[in-house]
């Protein structure tokens, strides 16, 4: 009897230790660091939706640290996340890659997930989740080209001109424009693409001015790739009786009748999916994960607003081309040197 009790006690101790081990490996605190601010109705808000989802479904504590485009607040945000004892840190590190590397090397026990760019560190603990923006920008170009070549759509002039407003001239925006141009020329080689860089990410007035400049040069539709600055692009489309394409989040309803579609960057879904890999022990540190149309990381927002602007036959053509990319039947060229460090 004593041996049986001892064996039972030993078994219980082993089971308890395993439970403690599993519990210790399960994230309890998850931080989200953004260089800008929530309320962009785009990729930062999408990321927050993912954070809210993992908080609701998995019962983790979450915190969001907004830097509000203030460089001085970025190191404070990283320090705060560490001091808060975050187990997992999702972060947009663009412009502060070196700082992320330093923190990741100093705190290798934490899970660091860099969003939207590629960052590597000496201890190889940073996992980078990038979005294949060329694919969704290609589809934005397809949509813009189809629109500008159909003068039966109200407000479309005979000139085959489309535009794009970027927040700044950086590799990610260049990748968007590269895909946008290729998508337009896939439909019609004669379509002309005009681009303007606003030089700022949070100034709708400047975005509006840039868009109006493009509309005055014959553009029927302008693709905004400028975060909060892009809100001014959408306003300009309404003012000029023209069209715009939103970015990162579904912005179709912001200026109804003038936003044809939006190039989605599903940051929230990626945050949710990566968190699930952490929970089921399939997470890989130090790797690069690419999310395109096939993976659901990007896509076009086709809804009632789109249907109110584009003919049904045109929408079907857009969806068919998108499916070809998703199935691998149409390969979208990547922007050269797509490594943002």
C-alpha positions as CSV (number, residue, x, y, z in Angstrom):
1,X,0.0,0.0,0.0
2,X,2.8,2.4,0.9
3,X,4.5,1.7,-2.5
4,X,1.2,2.4,-4.3
5,X,0.7,5.7,-2.4
6,X,4.3,6.7,-3.1
7,X,3.9,5.9,-6.8
8,X,0.6,7.9,-6.9
9,X,2.3,10.8,-5.1
10,X,5.2,10.7,-7.6
11,X,2.8,10.7,-10.5
12,X,0.9,13.6,-9.1
13,X,4.1,15.6,-8.7
14,X,5.1,14.9,-12.3
15,X,1.7,15.9,-13.6
16,X,1.7,19.1,-11.5
17,X,5.2,20.0,-12.7
18,X,4.1,19.5,-16.3
19,X,1.1,21.7,-15.8
20,X,3.2,24.4,-14.2
21,X,5.7,24.1,-17.2
22,X,2.9,24.4,-19.7
23,X,1.3,27.3,-17.8
24,X,4.6,29.1,-17.7
25,X,5.0,28.8,-21.4
26,X,1.5,30.2,-22.1
27,X,1.6,34.0,-22.7
28,X,-0.3,36.0,-20.1
29,X,0.6,39.5,-21.3
30,X,0.7,40.7,-24.9
31,X,1.9,44.2,-25.9
32,X,1.3,46.1,-29.2
33,X,3.6,49.0,-30.0
34,X,2.8,51.4,-32.9
35,X,4.8,54.3,-34.1
36,X,1.6,56.3,-35.0
37,X,-1.8,56.3,-33.3
38,X,-5.0,54.4,-33.3
39,X,-7.9,55.9,-35.2
40,X,-6.3,55.6,-38.6
41,X,-9.1,53.3,-39.9
42,X,-6.3,51.3,-41.5
43,X,-3.6,48.9,-40.5
44,X,-3.0,50.2,-36.9
45,X,-6.7,49.8,-36.1
46,X,-6.6,46.4,-37.8
47,X,-3.8,45.3,-35.5
48,X,-5.8,46.5,-32.5
49,X,-8.7,44.4,-33.6
50,X,-6.4,41.4,-33.5
51,X,-5.3,42.4,-30.0
52,X,-8.9,42.7,-28.9
53,X,-9.6,39.3,-30.4
54,X,-6.8,37.5,-28.6
55,X,-7.8,39.2,-25.3
56,X,-11.4,38.1,-25.7
57,X,-10.8,34.5,-26.9
58,X,-7.7,33.6,-24.9
59,X,-8.0,35.7,-21.8
60,X,-4.6,37.4,-22.0
61,X,-3.9,40.8,-20.7
62,X,-3.1,43.3,-23.4
63,X,-1.7,46.8,-23.7
64,X,-1.3,49.1,-26.6
65,X,1.5,51.7,-26.6
66,X,1.0,54.5,-29.1
67,X,4.0,56.8,-30.0
68,X,1.8,59.3,-31.9
69,X,4.6,59.9,-34.5
70,X,6.9,61.2,-31.8
71,X,10.3,59.6,-32.1
72,X,11.1,60.4,-28.4
73,X,8.3,58.1,-27.3
74,X,9.5,55.0,-29.1
75,X,12.2,54.0,-26.7
76,X,9.8,54.7,-23.8
77,X,7.3,52.4,-25.4
78,X,9.8,49.5,-25.7
79,X,10.9,50.1,-22.1
80,X,7.3,50.2,-20.9
81,X,6.4,46.9,-22.6
82,X,9.4,45.2,-20.9
83,X,8.6,46.7,-17.5
84,X,5.0,45.6,-17.9
85,X,6.4,42.1,-18.2
86,X,4.9,41.4,-21.6
87,X,5.5,37.8,-22.7
88,X,4.8,38.7,-26.4
89,X,5.4,42.0,-28.1
90,X,3.9,42.8,-31.5
91,X,5.6,45.9,-32.9
92,X,5.8,48.2,-35.9
93,X,9.5,49.1,-35.8
94,X,9.9,51.1,-39.0
95,X,12.6,53.8,-38.4
96,X,13.6,52.2,-35.1
97,X,14.9,48.8,-36.2
98,X,18.2,49.2,-34.3
99,X,16.4,49.9,-31.1
100,X,14.3,46.7,-31.6
101,X,17.4,44.7,-32.2
102,X,19.0,45.9,-29.0
103,X,15.9,45.1,-26.9
104,X,15.4,41.7,-28.4
105,X,19.0,40.8,-27.7
106,X,18.8,42.1,-24.2
107,X,15.5,40.3,-23.5
108,X,15.7,37.0,-25.4
109,X,13.1,35.3,-23.2
110,X,10.4,37.5,-24.7
111,X,8.6,36.8,-28.0
112,X,9.3,39.6,-30.4
113,X,7.1,39.8,-33.6
114,X,8.0,42.6,-35.9
115,X,5.2,43.7,-38.3
116,X,5.4,45.0,-41.9
117,X,9.2,45.0,-42.2
118,X,12.1,42.6,-41.8
119,X,14.4,43.0,-38.8
120,X,17.0,40.5,-37.7
121,X,19.0,40.4,-34.4
122,X,22.2,38.7,-33.2
123,X,20.3,36.2,-31.1
124,X,17.9,35.5,-34.0
125,X,14.8,35.8,-31.8
126,X,12.8,38.4,-33.9
127,X,10.1,36.9,-36.2
128,X,9.2,39.3,-39.0
129,X,5.7,39.2,-40.5
130,X,5.6,41.0,-43.8
131,X,2.7,41.7,-46.1
132,X,3.0,41.1,-49.9
133,X,1.7,44.6,-50.7
134,X,2.7,44.2,-54.4
135,X,-0.1,41.7,-54.8
136,X,-2.9,43.9,-53.3
137,X,-1.4,47.0,-55.0
138,X,-1.4,45.1,-58.3
139,X,-5.2,44.5,-57.8
140,X,-5.6,48.2,-56.9
141,X,-3.9,49.0,-60.2
142,X,-6.1,46.5,-62.1
143,X,-9.2,48.3,-60.6
144,X,-7.9,51.8,-61.4
145,X,-7.1,50.9,-65.0
146,X,-10.4,49.3,-65.6
147,X,-12.1,52.4,-64.2
148,X,-10.1,54.9,-66.1
149,X,-10.7,53.1,-69.4
150,X,-14.5,53.0,-69.0
151,X,-16.0,56.5,-69.8
152,X,-19.5,55.2,-69.1
153,X,-18.7,55.6,-65.4
154,X,-19.7,59.1,-64.3
155,X,-16.8,61.5,-63.9
156,X,-14.3,59.4,-65.9
157,X,-12.6,61.4,-68.7
158,X,-11.2,60.1,-72.0
159,X,-7.6,60.3,-70.7
160,X,-6.1,57.0,-69.3
161,X,-4.5,58.5,-66.2
162,X,-4.5,57.2,-62.6
163,X,-2.6,58.5,-59.6
164,X,-1.1,57.6,-56.2
165,X,-0.3,59.6,-53.1
166,X,2.4,58.2,-50.8
167,X,3.0,59.3,-47.3
168,X,6.7,59.3,-47.9
169,X,9.3,57.9,-50.3
170,X,10.3,54.7,-48.6
171,X,10.7,51.0,-49.8
172,X,7.2,50.0,-48.6
173,X,5.5,52.8,-50.5
174,X,7.7,52.1,-53.5
175,X,6.6,48.5,-53.4
176,X,2.9,49.6,-53.4
177,X,3.5,51.9,-56.4
178,X,5.5,49.2,-58.2
179,X,2.6,46.7,-57.8
180,X,0.0,49.4,-58.7
181,X,1.8,50.3,-61.9
182,X,2.2,46.6,-62.9
183,X,-1.5,45.9,-62.2
184,X,-2.6,48.9,-64.3
185,X,-0.4,47.9,-67.2
186,X,-1.7,44.3,-67.0
187,X,-5.0,45.8,-68.1
188,X,-3.8,48.4,-70.5
189,X,-0.1,49.3,-71.3
190,X,-1.2,52.9,-72.3
191,X,-2.4,53.8,-68.8
192,X,-0.3,56.6,-67.3
193,X,0.5,56.5,-63.6
194,X,1.3,59.8,-61.8
195,X,2.7,59.6,-58.2
196,X,3.2,62.3,-55.5
197,X,4.9,61.9,-52.1
198,X,3.2,64.0,-49.4
199,X,6.3,63.7,-47.1
200,X,4.1,63.3,-44.0
201,X,1.8,60.5,-42.6
202,X,-0.6,62.5,-40.5
203,X,-1.6,65.6,-42.5
204,X,-5.0,65.2,-44.4
205,X,-4.7,68.8,-45.7
206,X,-1.5,68.0,-47.5
207,X,-3.0,64.7,-48.7
208,X,-5.9,66.6,-50.2
209,X,-3.7,69.1,-51.9
210,X,-1.6,66.3,-53.4
211,X,-4.7,64.5,-54.7
212,X,-6.2,67.6,-56.2
213,X,-2.9,68.1,-58.0
214,X,-3.3,64.7,-59.6
215,X,-6.9,65.2,-60.5
216,X,-6.0,68.4,-62.2
217,X,-3.6,66.5,-64.3
218,X,-6.3,64.2,-65.6
219,X,-6.3,61.4,-63.0
220,X,-9.7,59.7,-62.6
221,X,-8.8,57.7,-59.5
222,X,-6.0,58.2,-56.9
223,X,-4.7,55.4,-54.7
224,X,-3.9,56.7,-51.2
225,X,-0.9,55.1,-49.5
226,X,-0.4,57.7,-46.8
227,X,-2.0,56.6,-43.5
228,X,-3.9,59.6,-42.0
229,X,-2.7,61.9,-44.7
230,X,-4.7,59.7,-47.1
231,X,-7.9,60.9,-45.5
232,X,-7.5,64.1,-47.4
233,X,-7.1,62.1,-50.7
234,X,-10.6,60.6,-50.1
235,X,-12.0,64.0,-49.4
236,X,-10.5,65.4,-52.6
237,X,-12.2,62.6,-54.6
238,X,-15.5,63.7,-53.3
239,X,-14.8,67.4,-53.9
240,X,-13.7,66.8,-57.4
241,X,-16.4,64.3,-58.3
242,X,-13.6,61.7,-58.9
243,X,-12.6,58.4,-57.3
244,X,-10.1,57.1,-54.8
245,X,-8.8,53.8,-53.5
246,X,-8.3,53.3,-49.8
247,X,-5.5,51.4,-48.1
248,X,-4.8,49.0,-45.2
249,X,-8.4,49.0,-43.8
250,X,-11.8,49.1,-45.5
251,X,-12.2,52.8,-46.2
252,X,-14.9,52.4,-48.9
253,X,-17.6,54.0,-46.7
254,X,-15.7,57.0,-45.6
255,X,-16.6,59.0,-48.8
256,X,-19.5,56.9,-50.2
257,X,-19.7,56.8,-54.0
258,X,-16.1,58.0,-54.4
259,X,-14.0,55.2,-52.8
260,X,-14.0,52.4,-55.3
261,X,-12.2,49.8,-53.2
262,X,-9.5,49.5,-50.5
263,X,-6.3,47.6,-50.5
264,X,-6.5,45.7,-47.3
265,X,-3.6,44.8,-45.0
266,X,-5.0,42.4,-42.5
267,X,-2.7,43.0,-39.6
268,X,-5.3,41.9,-37.0
269,X,-5.6,38.5,-38.6
270,X,-1.9,38.0,-38.7
271,X,-1.5,39.0,-35.0
272,X,-4.3,36.5,-34.2
273,X,-2.7,33.7,-36.3
274,X,0.8,34.2,-34.9
275,X,-0.6,34.2,-31.3
276,X,-2.3,30.9,-32.0
277,X,1.0,29.4,-33.1
278,X,2.5,30.5,-29.8
279,X,-0.3,28.7,-28.0
280,X,-0.1,25.5,-30.0
281,X,3.7,25.4,-29.8
282,X,4.4,25.8,-33.5
283,X,5.7,29.4,-33.3
284,X,9.2,29.8,-34.9
285,X,11.5,32.6,-33.6
286,X,13.8,34.3,-36.0
287,X,11.9,33.6,-39.2
288,X,10.3,35.7,-41.9
289,X,6.6,35.0,-42.6
290,X,5.1,36.5,-45.8
291,X,1.4,37.1,-46.0
292,X,-0.1,37.6,-49.5
293,X,-3.5,37.0,-51.1
294,X,-3.2,33.2,-50.7
295,X,-2.4,33.5,-47.0
296,X,-5.1,36.1,-46.4
297,X,-2.7,38.8,-45.3
298,X,-3.9,41.2,-48.0
299,X,-6.9,41.6,-50.3
300,X,-9.4,44.0,-51.8
301,X,-12.5,45.3,-50.0
302,X,-15.3,44.7,-52.5
303,X,-18.7,45.7,-51.0
304,X,-21.9,47.6,-51.6
305,X,-19.9,50.8,-52.1
306,X,-17.8,49.2,-54.9
307,X,-21.0,47.8,-56.5
308,X,-22.5,51.3,-56.5
309,X,-19.6,52.5,-58.7
310,X,-18.4,49.7,-60.8
311,X,-20.4,47.6,-63.3
312,X,-21.0,44.0,-62.1
313,X,-19.1,42.6,-65.1
314,X,-16.0,44.7,-64.1
315,X,-16.2,43.5,-60.5
316,X,-16.3,39.9,-61.7
317,X,-13.2,40.5,-63.9
318,X,-11.4,42.0,-60.8
319,X,-12.3,39.0,-58.7
320,X,-11.2,36.5,-61.4
321,X,-7.8,38.1,-61.6
322,X,-7.5,38.1,-57.8
323,X,-8.3,34.4,-57.8
324,X,-5.6,33.7,-60.4
325,X,-3.0,35.3,-58.1
326,X,-4.3,33.4,-55.2
327,X,-4.1,30.1,-57.1
328,X,-0.6,30.8,-58.4
329,X,-1.7,31.1,-62.0
330,X,-0.6,34.7,-62.2
331,X,2.7,35.7,-60.5
332,X,3.0,39.3,-59.3
333,X,6.5,40.7,-59.5
334,X,8.0,41.8,-56.2
335,X,9.7,45.1,-55.8
336,X,13.5,44.8,-56.1
337,X,15.5,44.8,-52.9
338,X,12.5,44.3,-50.7
339,X,14.4,44.1,-47.4
340,X,13.6,47.0,-45.1
341,X,16.3,47.3,-42.4
